[in-house]
């Protein structure tokens, strides 16, 4: 186990979070992938363990946010205005 993961687990435990097999799987997915949403994390996790629920994913993401390990960002990109489009 790498040092970063160990530190995260220590912080989670200090924050009162039990470290279950499912939470470890979710942590691995979050650390190894750039996921854009909880649904994406859930989709990846459900391939590994069909008993992981979406609520477990949200709780884990919230726990990681609480200890300052991750931050949720929403990215919106505007469409080009009609005048900016190039016609050929």
C-alpha positions, 0 to 999 in steps of 0.5 A, a space after each residue: 500500500 502506498 504512503 498516500 493511501 495509508 495517510 488517507 486511511 488514517 485520516 478516515 479512521 481518525 474521523 470515525 470512518 470504518 474501513 471496509 472492503 467496499 470503502 477500500 475498493 472505492 478509495 482505489 478507484 478514486 485514487 487510480 482514476 480521474 472520475 467526473 461524478 459519483 455515478 462514474 465511481 459507482 459504475 466502476 465499483 459495481 464492475 468489481 462488486 455488485 453489492 456496492 450501492 450508490 449511497 455507499 459511494 456518496 458517503 465515501 466521497 463525502 467522507 473524503 471531502 470532509 477530511 480534505 482529500 478530494 474536492 468536487 468540481 463541476 465543469 461547464 463549458 459554454 457552447 459557441 455563440 452563433 456568430 462564433 461558428 465557422 461555416 464552410 
